[in-house]
Structure formats: structure tokens, C-alpha cells
């Protein structure tokens, strides 16, 4: 990244902000879409994230820092913050459920889906499941870290991941059946 653009962002220059936004829009939108219900919600999260980028850019080490990694972390944290707000607004209560071992299906249906199909399926997950799924599978966080970040119990994180995987399996199978029927016609 051109240090002049970053310095321009520090100085509040709109053209520099536009260049930074355009450079990272696609990658960061993909991250936000993993957490969102819809494209509109993903765009809202993205814009909230870039607002944070532009208001905090003065604290970024332009000389030694990795701007993409820094923006990525802001987008993930903004997505998590968005989830927390949604939970508060809905007043969702924790689910205290036992976690059972999940049996993996030997079929490799998911390999036949495109990245867009997979994101579409992730977006269909309920908010709590989708958030834990993303944090665990995509971000590589532990259940303890997820619990602390979302202010839920570790067992709730495990339960939500189990349910997310079960729901994803169901959605993948539905998608596969629909695609198969379309190919037959």
C-alpha cells in the first residue's frame, strides 16, 4: 500500500480514503458477508468497519504495520460488535444445551458448491450460529475465546457450533438436491 495514501487518510483526505476503501472493498466485504444475513447487512458492517478504520488510522504504524491485516481485524471485530448489538436488540437468552458428537457424512457434497453458494448458505444460519461458526471455522478462535468475545458460556459456543454444522449440513444437502433436480430437467 502506498504510504502516501495512508498518510492522506491520517490527514483526513477524502481521495486517499476513497482509494483505501476501493483497494480493500472486495476482500473486506467477503469477510462481512460471512457474518451478515444479507448483502445490505454486510454493507452496513463494512461501512461501520471502514468508519473505524478512518477514525483510528492515526494509531496505525504506517512504517511497519500490515494495513490489510489491521483492516481485516477491524472488520471481524465490527462484525462481532454488530452481532452483539443484534443480540441485545432481540433480547436473546442463552441456550443451555448438551453438545452431542456430530457424525460426519462421508459424501463430499460441499466440494461441488461454489464459494458464493457456501456464503449464501452461511447467511441462512441463525445469527448466533452463524457468528460462532465464522469465529470458530473461519477465524480459528477457540470456544473459550468466542465465549469471552461474545459474552456467552463456552458450552453455549460449542452448542451453537454443533447446531450450525448440523444446519449447514442440512442446507448443503438441500442445495445439492435442488441442483441435482435442475440438472435432471
N, C-alpha and C positions, 0 to 999 in steps of 0.2 A: 504494500500500500504506500502510496506517495505520502511522505511525511508532510508535504505542503498541504495536502487535503486534510490530514488530521489536525494540523496546526490551524488551518482555516476553520475547522469545526470548533476547536478550542476558542477561537476568536468570534464564534457565532456567525460565521459567513454562510448564508443560505446556499450558495452554489456549492461549497465544499460539503455541506450537509447532504445536499441532493446527490452528489457524486458518491459519497459513502453509502447512502441509502440504496442507490441503484446498484452499486457493486455487490452488496450483500443481501439484497432483497430476496432473491430466489432461495438461497441456502437457508436464510433465517425464516422465511415463510414456510418452508418444508418442516422446520422444527416446530413452529407454532401450529401448523396443521395437524401434527401428531397429537396435540393436546386439545384441539378445538372440535366442536360439534359440526361446524360449517366453515365455509370459506370466509364468510363475513366475520365470524368469531375469531378465526385465525388472523384476519387482517387487523382486527381490533387489538389482539395480543401483540402482533408485530409492531403496530404503531405505538402502543404503550411501551414496548421494549425499546424502540428507537428513540422515543422521548427520553427514556432513562439514559440511553447511550449519549444523546446530545447534552443532557444536563450534567452528566458525570464524566464527560470526556476529559475535562481538565485534570482529573485524578489518574488518567491512564498514562503510563510511561511510554511516550511516543518513541523514544530512542530504543528501548529494549523489549517492549511488550509485543505480544502477538494479538493484534487487533481482532482478528477473526475469532480466536478462542475467547477473548474478552466479550465480544458481542454475543457469541454463542451462549456463554454462561448467563448473560443478562436475559436473553430470550427464554432460556429454560426457567430461570427464576421468575420471570414475568409470567410465564405460563402457569407455574405453580402458584404464584400470588393470585392469578385470575381464578384458578380452581378454588383457592381458599375463600375468595370473595363469593363465588358461586355457592359454596357450601354454607357460608354464613347467611346468604340471602334465602336459601331454601330451608335453612334450619334443619339440615340432615343430621340424624343421630347415628352414632357409631353402630356398626353391626358386630355383635359378639358371636362369631360362628366358628365352629370347629373346622379345621382345614383337613381335607382328606387327600390322600395321594391321587394324583391325576395319572390316568393311564394314557400314554401317548398312542395315537393312531398310527399304524405303520404306513398308511398311504401318504404320499408326498404331494398332496393336492396344492399346497401353498406355493410350491415351486412353479406352478403353472400360472400364477397370478402376477400381474404387473405391480410395480411399486405404487402406482396410482390406485389400483384395486385394494392393495393392503392398507393404504392410508384411508381410503373410503371405509373399509371395514373397521379400522381402529376408531374412526369418528363415530361409528354406530354404537360403540360401547358406552354404557352409562358413565357419567363424569368421573365418579370415584374410581371405577375400574380402569378407565382409560388413563387417568393420571398415574395411578400406581403402575400400570402396565408400562407406560412410557418411562417412568423413572427407573423401574427395575430392568426392563429389557433394553431400552434404548440408551439410557444414561448410565446404566451399570451400578446403580445405587443399591445398597443393602436394605433389607427391611427395617433395620434399626434406623438408618439414615432417613428413609422415607417416612417412618413414623415420627421422627423428630421434626422433619421438614413440614409435614402436613398436620402435625399435632394430633396424631392418632396412635393407637397402640400398635406394636409390632405385629401382633396377631391379626389385627384388622388389615394391615398391609398384606400379610400372607393370604388372608382370606380373599381380599379384593383381587390379588394377582391370580389366585386359583380360579375365581369366578370369571375374571377377564379372559383367561386362557380357555376356559370352557365355552364362554360366549364367542370368542374368536373362532374356535373350532367349529361351532355351530354355524357361524356366519360364513366361514370358508366353505363348509360343506354346502350350504345354501347357494352360494355364489357358483360353486363348481357344478351343482345340479342345473342351475339356470343356464350357465354357459354351455353345458353338455346338451341340454334340450334345444338351445338355439342352434347348435351345430347339427343336430339331427334333422331339424326342419329344413 
